[in-house]
Amino acid sequence: MDFLDRLNAHVRLAILLALVEPPRIERLRHALLHMLWRVPGRSATASFLEESLADYGILATRDEVVAELAWLARSRLVVPAETGPAGALVLDLGRDVARGKTAVPGVAPGPALDWLRDRLDAASLRLSDVELLDHLGWLQDRDLVAVDDLVLPTRLGCDVAQGRAHVEGVKPPSSTTIMRLASNAARDRLGG
């Protein structure tokens, strides 16, 4: 592997790490808002949302989804379903948070290109727009990210970033990075 290939492998890992770095619960809340914003009628049941979270690289129980929908309702980002199965309807503020147009404490920022570029700049990886889009296209072609107006990691992308899977062309994370991510995940789960 030559120098340029190694550099590209590092950049691709840095992109994936930036996407999975926010606390899991904050990424879960953002994913719920994003899904609600994208579905017809801007509402969905907790069961549908639970099943769809794997597309965002997040595994959650139905009870966890219901609890986070309640948190989002208390934050005035969604309104709970009044009749029928548990679910929610996204409000305008929730839609703006999902699209990365505004920030709310407790919800991961919408990973738009500008957000991602800022995260990479903070890691001393300065990429041109063309370079960033090329890397995102490469990652999307291998089902590691989904790109629309936001860049979201897939389940495989999360697994690669956390060292649970390997894709040729993406540098495996170091053991230190894996331990940091595991520590963050444990802290998220334990609430402290």
N, C-alpha and C positions, 0 to 999 in steps of 0.2 A: 504494500500500500504506500503510495507516494505522499508527499507532504500535503498536497491539495486535497486528496481523499481523506486523510486524517483530519484536516481542518474542517472539512464539510461534515464529517461524522461527529465532531465535537459541537459544531453549530447546531446540527439537528437534535442532538441530545439537549443542548441548552434551550432550544425552543420547547421541547417536550417538558423539560423540568420547569420552565416558566409557567407552563399551563397547569401543572399539577402541584405547584408550590403553595397556592393559597390553601388554607385549612379546608379539609374535606367537607365539613358542614356548610361552610360558605360557598363552596363549589356546588354542593347539593342544592342549596337555596337558589343559586343562579340558574342551575340546570332546570329546576322546576319552573322558574319564571320564563326561561327561554322556551321550554316546551309549550307552556300555556300560551305564550305569545304566538307561537308558530301554528298551533292547531286551529282548525276552523271553529269559529265561535269563541275563541280565546278561553275555552274552558275544557276541563277533562276530569275524569275520575282519578282517585288515588291509585286504583289498580292499574289503569292505563299508564299513569306517570311512573309507577314503580317498575313496570315491565320495560318502559322506554329508557330508564336511567342508564342501563348498560350501554346504550349508544353513546353516552357521554362519559363512559369509563367509570361510572359510579354504581356500586351495588348498595341497595338500601332495602330495608324491610318495608312492608306496607304501613306498619305502625310508625316507623320513622318518617315516612312520607306524610302521613296524616299529621304528625306532630310538627313537621316543618311547614306544612300548609297553614297550620294554626299560627305558627310564628310569623309567617308572611302576612296572614290576615291581621294580626295584632300590629304589624308594621305598616298596615294600610297599602300593601302591594297587591293583595288579592282579596276577594270576598269568598267565603266558603259557600259550597252548594247548600241551598236551603232545603231541598227535598231530594230524595233518592240517595244513591251511594255517596260516600265521602268524596269530595272533590273541590275544585275551586275555579273561579273566573279571575283572570288577571285584569287589574285596573291599569289606567294610563300610566301611573307612576311605576308600577311593576313592569310594564312594557318598556318604559324608558330605561329602567335598570337592566332589564334583559338585553336590550340593544346596546348597552354600554354608554348611553347618553347622560346618565346621572349615576351617582354612587350613593349607596345606603350602607351604613355600618352593619356588619353581620352578613353581608352578601358579597361574594367575590365579585370583583369588577368584571364587566363584560370584556372578554379578551379580544378586543378589536385590534386591527393592525397597529394603530398608534400605541396602544397599551403594550402590545408585544414588543414593538420596537424600543419603547422606553425600558422595558425589562432587560432586553438584550444589551442596550446601551449601558445600563447599570452594571452589567457583567463584562463591560469593555468589549462587547462584540458589536461593532458598528457596521451595519449592513445597508447597502443601498436598497431602494424599493424593489428594484429588479432582483437583486440577490435574495431578499427576504421572500418575495413571491416565488422564486425558483425553488427555494428550500421548502416552502409550504406546499407547492405543487408536488415535489418529490415525496413529502410525508403523506400527502393526501392520496397519491397513487398507490401507496403501500398500506392504506387504511389505518394510518396512525393519527390523523387529524381529519376533522370535517371542517371545511371552509365555506362560509357563506359571507354574511357581513361580520361574523365573529369567527374566531379560530378555536375550535373545541377539540380536546383530545378524545380519541375513541378508547374503548376498553383496551385494545392492543397497545395504543399509544401510552396509556397509563402504565400498563405492564412493562413496556420497554423502559420508560422513564424510571420505574421503580426496581428495575433489574430482575423482573420475573419472567421476561421474555427477551429474545434477541432478534434483531433484524439487521441483516448485513447492510452496512452503510450508516449505521447509527452507533456511536461509541457506547459501550455498556457503561453505566454509572459506576463510580468508584464505590468501594465498600463504605467509605465515610458518607457519601451521598445517600446510599441506601439506608444507613443507620439514621441519618438525619431525617429522612422521609418517614421511616418507621417510628421514630420518636415523635415526630409531628402527628402522625396518624394515631398513636397511642394517646397523646395529649388531647387530640380532638375527641376520641372515643370516651375518655375519662372525664372530659369537661374541665380540664385545667392545664 
